[in-house]
Amino acid sequence: MKVTNERHKRIVEAGGGIYVVGMMGDLVLFNSPTTGSTLALPGSLLSAESVRAHIAESDALFAKVSK
């Protein structure tokens, strides 16, 4: 059974992401609200700012590929 890490969830949501329950090793998973892409950051680098930046970078790459 996967358990929600409330701290991770708050950070991801503060950064504009959609928290995904569970982790892959030390990676915190979250989705881009724009593309639905699942992204990940190491727990040690998790902050609202890093989530926001990772989503923006991913969304920009997704837009280029979609053209």
N, C-alpha and C positions, 0 to 999 in steps of 0.2 A: 504494500500500500504506500503510495506517495503522499508525503506530508507537505503542506504549505509552509514555507519559511516566511513568516509574517514580515520580518525585517527586509528580506529580499523583495517581497511583494511591494512594500511601501516605496522602496527605492526605485524599482522598475516603473511603478505607476507615476512616481514624481518626475521621472524622466520621459514620460509619455508612452511607455511601452505597455504591453499586455503580458503580465506574468504567466509563465508556464510552470505548473506544479512539477517538482522533481528537478534533479540535476544530473548532469553527465560528468562524473568525476567532480572536479572543482568548478565546473562551468554552470553559471546561472542562465537559464533559458528564458527567453521572452520573445514576443511577436511584435512586428511592426504593425501599427494599426492601419497604415496605408496599404501595404502590400500583403500583409498576412505572413510574410517571411519569418521563419523562426531564426533568431539570432542568439548568440551566447557571449558572455564575458566571464572571465575568471572572477570568482568571488572576491579575490583580493583587490580587483580593479573596479568593483561595482560601486557606482555613484550615479546620482541622477544625471549629472553632466556626461558621464561616459555612456550611459544608456542613450541619452539624447543624441550624442555625436555618432554613436554606432548606428542608430536608426537612420539618421540623416544620410550617412555614408551609404548604407545599404539601399535606401530609397532612391538615391541618386544613381547608383549603379543599375538598379532595377529599371529605372526610367530609360537609361541609355540602351539597355538590352531590349527593351520593349519596342523601341522605335524601328 
